[in-house]
Amino acid sequence: MEWKVFLPGDEFDLLELSKSLCSPDLAVTRDEDDFVLRSSRLSDLHDADALRREAENIVMLLDGAARVVLHTRVPIAVGSIVLIRDDGSKGYFENLGVTLHVRTGASVVLKRADGSEEQFNQADPVVGWVNAGLGNEAVARVLGLFATKAADWVNLYRILEVVESDMGGRDSIVQQGWVTSAELRRFKHSANSPSAIGDDARHGKESTKPPPDPMTLTEARSFVETILHNWLRTKHNP
């Protein structure tokens, strides 16, 4: 008996993930024109509802990690689930179909002086992040926020708060050298200032003077992602 969990999403994103997620514990593989999730965490499940719940948990973490490292815009989700029985017959559960989009690749090949080559794929960190999220509440929360919420000021601030709490406070992040104290103040001041960023601010009333040089939302996203990449390296679980 084998389960196949089909993944609707962007073809480029899923192809990149398939280059890095290729172990028995966690893999995204191509199945003709579709992409399929395989995981050792699913192989022993015999109930379709239980399998879907576990698959959705894994895919939420996968989607959040992909948004961080690949900047995906099309959500990765659990689509059809197919049961391949020992006699070759199939059972289908909630066939939702697949929408694919095509983009170009994003791999880098390192060529050494001795002629050897090593390929690095953009999605290589995803495996460790998903595994970490399966066992770490803070990582699961952050990846879940990326997967289910917009990357706006409120959510970026919320993600930063989770990281700060996990690290033991703002000073710990600064001590790690990930960002400076001034950059943290500028981000938080901007996020809280309706005079600086309007109705997207976390506060409805200006409680201090507006920041003289507020961050743009693009800068804020890059700022939080820098912190996140560094933090996730400390949680990496290959």
SEKOL-916718 format. One record per residue (C-alpha): x, y, z; residue in three letters; residue number from 1. Coordinates in Angstrom, 3 decimals. Layout:
! residues N
(tordo (X, Y, Z), Ala, NUM)
...
END
This chain:
! residues 238
(tordo (0.000, 0.000, 0.000), Met, 1)
(tordo (1.295, 3.438, -0.920), Glu, 2)
(tordo (-0.130, 6.916, -0.470), Trp, 3)
(tordo (0.455, 9.678, -3.020), Lys, 4)
(tordo (-0.224, 13.236, -1.847), Val, 5)
(tordo (-0.424, 15.540, -4.861), Phe, 6)
(tordo (0.752, 19.137, -4.480), Leu, 7)
(tordo (-0.976, 21.910, -6.444), Pro, 8)
(tordo (1.294, 24.923, -6.862), Gly, 9)
(tordo (3.726, 26.737, -9.110), Asp, 10)
(tordo (5.762, 24.331, -11.286), Glu, 11)
(tordo (8.993, 26.299, -10.787), Phe, 12)
(tordo (8.616, 26.273, -6.983), Asp, 13)
(tordo (7.797, 22.577, -6.839), Leu, 14)
(tordo (10.615, 21.714, -9.236), Leu, 15)
(tordo (13.099, 23.638, -7.092), Glu, 16)
(tordo (11.835, 21.890, -3.971), Leu, 17)
(tordo (12.155, 18.504, -5.667), Ser, 18)
(tordo (15.880, 19.141, -6.206), Lys, 19)
(tordo (16.450, 19.487, -2.462), Ser, 20)
(tordo (13.710, 17.358, -0.903), Leu, 21)
(tordo (14.718, 13.894, -2.045), Cys, 22)
(tordo (15.206, 11.742, 1.058), Ser, 23)
(tordo (12.956, 8.918, 2.291), Pro, 24)
(tordo (11.989, 11.110, 5.253), Asp, 25)
(tordo (10.791, 14.016, 3.108), Leu, 26)
(tordo (10.597, 14.226, -0.660), Ala, 27)
(tordo (8.828, 16.127, -3.411), Val, 28)
(tordo (8.919, 14.096, -6.604), Thr, 29)
(tordo (7.577, 14.518, -10.104), Arg, 30)
(tordo (4.861, 12.074, -11.146), Asp, 31)
(tordo (4.300, 12.626, -14.881), Glu, 32)
(tordo (2.847, 16.171, -15.008), Asp, 33)
(tordo (2.210, 16.410, -11.269), Asp, 34)
(tordo (4.251, 16.750, -8.082), Phe, 35)
(tordo (3.836, 14.406, -5.137), Val, 36)
(tordo (4.772, 14.654, -1.464), Leu, 37)
(tordo (6.326, 11.593, 0.127), Arg, 38)
(tordo (7.284, 11.317, 3.787), Ser, 39)
(tordo (8.128, 8.523, 6.198), Ser, 40)
(tordo (5.671, 10.212, 8.574), Arg, 41)
(tordo (2.860, 9.290, 6.179), Leu, 42)
(tordo (3.830, 5.754, 5.220), Ser, 43)
(tordo (2.449, 4.062, 8.349), Asp, 44)
(tordo (-0.917, 5.844, 8.338), Leu, 45)
(tordo (-3.912, 3.804, 7.232), His, 46)
(tordo (-6.726, 6.335, 7.570), Asp, 47)
(tordo (-7.228, 8.956, 4.831), Ala, 48)
(tordo (-8.394, 11.642, 7.268), Asp, 49)
(tordo (-5.401, 11.126, 9.562), Ala, 50)
(tordo (-3.082, 11.150, 6.585), Leu, 51)
(tordo (-4.562, 14.392, 5.250), Arg, 52)
(tordo (-4.138, 16.084, 8.642), Arg, 53)
(tordo (-0.495, 15.035, 8.866), Glu, 54)
(tordo (0.130, 15.952, 5.231), Ala, 55)
(tordo (-1.431, 19.391, 5.753), Glu, 56)
(tordo (0.832, 19.990, 8.755), Asn, 57)
(tordo (3.931, 19.077, 6.739), Ile, 58)
(tordo (2.822, 21.110, 3.709), Val, 59)
(tordo (2.064, 24.195, 5.848), Met, 60)
(tordo (5.679, 24.136, 7.053), Leu, 61)
(tordo (6.881, 23.438, 3.527), Leu, 62)
(tordo (4.858, 26.350, 2.137), Asp, 63)
(tordo (6.146, 28.730, 4.801), Gly, 64)
(tordo (9.759, 27.700, 4.238), Ala, 65)
(tordo (9.345, 28.015, 0.460), Ala, 66)
(tordo (7.951, 31.531, 0.869), Arg, 67)
(tordo (11.075, 32.504, 2.811), Val, 68)
(tordo (13.691, 30.939, 0.573), Val, 69)
(tordo (12.005, 31.002, -2.865), Leu, 70)
(tordo (9.708, 34.011, -2.329), His, 71)
(tordo (6.801, 31.958, -3.630), Thr, 72)
(tordo (3.500, 33.637, -4.409), Arg, 73)
(tordo (1.361, 30.642, -5.343), Val, 74)
(tordo (0.465, 28.649, -2.202), Pro, 75)
(tordo (1.605, 25.038, -1.967), Ile, 76)
(tordo (-1.281, 22.935, -0.718), Ala, 77)
(tordo (-2.503, 19.382, -0.284), Val, 78)
(tordo (-4.497, 18.391, -3.343), Gly, 79)
(tordo (-5.590, 14.902, -4.317), Ser, 80)
(tordo (-4.672, 11.954, -2.154), Ile, 81)
(tordo (-4.410, 8.640, -3.951), Val, 82)
(tordo (-4.124, 5.227, -2.300), Leu, 83)
(tordo (-2.238, 2.635, -4.362), Ile, 84)
(tordo (-3.299, -0.750, -3.029), Arg, 85)
(tordo (-1.128, -3.857, -3.113), Asp, 86)
(tordo (-3.220, -5.287, -5.969), Asp, 87)
(tordo (-2.605, -2.155, -8.054), Gly, 88)
(tordo (-6.079, -0.686, -7.627), Ser, 89)
(tordo (-6.433, 2.954, -6.616), Lys, 90)
(tordo (-8.583, 4.907, -4.201), Gly, 91)
(tordo (-9.041, 8.657, -4.750), Tyr, 92)
(tordo (-9.729, 11.201, -2.004), Phe, 93)
(tordo (-10.771, 14.811, -2.768), Glu, 94)
(tordo (-9.318, 15.270, -6.212), Asn, 95)
(tordo (-8.793, 19.051, -6.327), Leu, 96)
(tordo (-6.705, 19.208, -9.509), Gly, 97)
(tordo (-3.367, 20.887, -10.128), Val, 98)
(tordo (-2.506, 24.295, -11.559), Thr, 99)
(tordo (1.038, 24.648, -12.878), Leu, 100)
(tordo (3.004, 27.717, -13.928), His, 101)
(tordo (6.402, 27.682, -15.594), Val, 102)
(tordo (9.450, 29.776, -14.700), Arg, 103)
(tordo (13.204, 29.354, -15.136), Thr, 104)
(tordo (15.499, 27.405, -12.785), Gly, 105)
(tordo (17.560, 28.679, -9.866), Ala, 106)
(tordo (20.403, 26.226, -9.247), Ser, 107)
(tordo (24.107, 27.072, -8.964), Val, 108)
(tordo (26.863, 24.658, -9.963), Val, 109)
(tordo (30.238, 25.122, -8.257), Leu, 110)
(tordo (33.110, 23.975, -10.479), Lys, 111)
(tordo (36.348, 23.256, -8.636), Arg, 112)
(tordo (39.894, 23.420, -9.976), Ala, 113)
(tordo (40.136, 19.603, -9.926), Asp, 114)
(tordo (37.199, 19.370, -12.316), Gly, 115)
(tordo (34.648, 18.199, -9.779), Ser, 116)
(tordo (31.272, 19.875, -9.550), Glu, 117)
(tordo (28.756, 20.445, -6.784), Glu, 118)
(tordo (25.226, 21.708, -7.335), Gln, 119)
(tordo (23.529, 24.020, -4.872), Phe, 120)
(tordo (19.784, 24.503, -5.095), Asn, 121)
(tordo (17.912, 27.498, -3.777), Gln, 122)
(tordo (15.548, 25.292, -1.804), Ala, 123)
(tordo (18.277, 23.284, -0.026), Asp, 124)
(tordo (17.528, 24.839, 3.424), Pro, 125)
(tordo (13.860, 23.842, 3.261), Val, 126)
(tordo (14.403, 20.228, 4.366), Val, 127)
(tordo (16.072, 21.241, 7.619), Gly, 128)
(tordo (13.524, 23.972, 8.299), Trp, 129)
(tordo (10.532, 21.674, 7.794), Val, 130)
(tordo (12.107, 18.996, 10.004), Asn, 131)
(tordo (12.819, 21.650, 12.644), Ala, 132)
(tordo (9.227, 22.886, 12.437), Gly, 133)
(tordo (7.901, 19.378, 13.040), Leu, 134)
(tordo (9.653, 19.342, 16.413), Gly, 135)
(tordo (9.952, 22.979, 17.432), Asn, 136)
(tordo (6.916, 25.110, 18.301), Glu, 137)
(tordo (8.581, 28.459, 17.555), Ala, 138)
(tordo (9.770, 27.352, 14.106), Val, 139)
(tordo (6.354, 25.862, 13.330), Ala, 140)
(tordo (4.666, 29.129, 14.344), Arg, 141)
(tordo (6.940, 31.299, 12.211), Val, 142)
(tordo (6.668, 29.097, 9.117), Leu, 143)
(tordo (2.923, 28.848, 9.680), Gly, 144)
(tordo (2.642, 32.635, 9.814), Leu, 145)
(tordo (4.525, 32.913, 6.535), Phe, 146)
(tordo (2.284, 30.261, 4.990), Ala, 147)
(tordo (-1.084, 31.579, 6.157), Thr, 148)
(tordo (-0.719, 35.338, 6.631), Lys, 149)
(tordo (0.216, 38.254, 4.393), Ala, 150)
(tordo (3.760, 39.611, 4.664), Ala, 151)
(tordo (2.457, 42.947, 5.978), Asp, 152)
(tordo (3.685, 45.114, 8.843), Trp, 153)
(tordo (1.568, 43.396, 11.481), Val, 154)
(tordo (2.636, 39.893, 10.511), Asn, 155)
(tordo (6.307, 40.823, 10.068), Leu, 156)
(tordo (6.276, 42.330, 13.553), Tyr, 157)
(tordo (4.580, 39.208, 14.917), Arg, 158)
(tordo (7.250, 36.981, 13.330), Ile, 159)
(tordo (10.007, 39.134, 14.803), Leu, 160)
(tordo (8.408, 38.851, 18.236), Glu, 161)
(tordo (8.421, 35.044, 18.022), Val, 162)
(tordo (12.120, 35.055, 17.132), Val, 163)
(tordo (12.950, 37.568, 19.865), Glu, 164)
(tordo (11.107, 35.488, 22.444), Ser, 165)
(tordo (12.863, 32.319, 21.357), Asp, 166)
(tordo (16.264, 34.019, 21.455), Met, 167)
(tordo (15.677, 35.555, 24.882), Gly, 168)
(tordo (15.058, 39.136, 23.789), Gly, 169)
(tordo (16.097, 41.803, 21.318), Arg, 170)
(tordo (19.613, 42.121, 22.727), Asp, 171)
(tordo (20.363, 38.499, 21.892), Ser, 172)
(tordo (19.575, 39.121, 18.217), Ile, 173)
(tordo (21.866, 42.143, 18.175), Val, 174)
(tordo (24.627, 40.211, 19.965), Gln, 175)
(tordo (24.449, 37.548, 17.294), Gln, 176)
(tordo (25.346, 40.235, 14.741), Gly, 177)
(tordo (22.297, 39.565, 12.587), Trp, 178)
(tordo (21.154, 43.204, 12.686), Val, 179)
(tordo (22.000, 46.328, 14.629), Thr, 180)
(tordo (20.061, 47.841, 17.490), Ser, 181)
(tordo (19.444, 50.939, 15.356), Ala, 182)
(tordo (17.937, 48.809, 12.567), Glu, 183)
(tordo (15.618, 47.082, 15.033), Leu, 184)
(tordo (14.461, 50.426, 16.422), Arg, 185)
(tordo (13.879, 51.788, 12.917), Arg, 186)
(tordo (11.795, 48.739, 11.951), Phe, 187)
(tordo (9.648, 48.838, 15.088), Lys, 188)
(tordo (9.248, 52.613, 15.005), His, 189)
(tordo (8.114, 52.427, 11.381), Ser, 190)
(tordo (5.747, 49.508, 12.006), Ala, 191)
(tordo (4.016, 51.359, 14.854), Asn, 192)
(tordo (3.746, 54.780, 13.191), Ser, 193)
(tordo (0.502, 55.675, 11.367), Pro, 194)
(tordo (2.112, 58.952, 10.296), Ser, 195)
(tordo (4.880, 57.029, 8.543), Ala, 196)
(tordo (3.019, 54.123, 6.928), Ile, 197)
(tordo (-0.660, 55.035, 7.251), Gly, 198)
(tordo (-3.426, 52.545, 7.986), Asp, 199)
(tordo (-1.040, 49.574, 7.699), Asp, 200)
(tordo (0.621, 50.562, 10.980), Ala, 201)
(tordo (0.193, 48.382, 14.054), Arg, 202)
(tordo (-1.073, 51.370, 16.055), His, 203)
(tordo (-3.954, 53.651, 15.196), Gly, 204)
(tordo (-2.602, 56.574, 17.199), Lys, 205)
(tordo (0.832, 58.195, 17.059), Glu, 206)
(tordo (2.335, 57.737, 20.525), Ser, 207)
(tordo (5.791, 59.151, 19.695), Thr, 208)
(tordo (7.331, 61.332, 17.019), Lys, 209)
(tordo (7.245, 59.667, 13.576), Pro, 210)
(tordo (10.549, 58.108, 12.456), Pro, 211)
(tordo (12.687, 60.545, 10.451), Pro, 212)
(tordo (13.628, 57.811, 7.981), Asp, 213)
(tordo (10.854, 55.173, 8.018), Pro, 214)
(tordo (11.382, 51.776, 6.427), Met, 215)
(tordo (9.423, 50.860, 3.349), Thr, 216)
(tordo (7.497, 47.586, 3.433), Leu, 217)
(tordo (10.013, 46.118, 0.975), Thr, 218)
(tordo (12.863, 47.043, 3.317), Glu, 219)
(tordo (10.950, 45.621, 6.268), Ala, 220)
(tordo (10.416, 42.293, 4.532), Arg, 221)
(tordo (14.102, 42.042, 3.660), Ser, 222)
(tordo (15.038, 43.034, 7.220), Phe, 223)
(tordo (12.872, 40.354, 8.845), Val, 224)
(tordo (13.956, 37.728, 6.322), Glu, 225)
(tordo (17.604, 38.438, 7.173), Thr, 226)
(tordo (16.866, 37.773, 10.833), Ile, 227)
(tordo (14.792, 34.741, 9.941), Leu, 228)
(tordo (17.452, 33.129, 7.760), His, 229)
(tordo (20.026, 33.494, 10.531), Asn, 230)
(tordo (17.652, 32.231, 13.212), Trp, 231)
(tordo (16.561, 29.219, 11.175), Leu, 232)
(tordo (20.191, 28.211, 10.750), Arg, 233)
(tordo (20.334, 27.775, 14.510), Thr, 234)
(tordo (17.261, 25.508, 14.328), Lys, 235)
(tordo (18.351, 23.511, 11.277), His, 236)
(tordo (17.474, 19.842, 11.655), Asn, 237)
(tordo (18.821, 17.830, 8.676), Pro, 238)
END
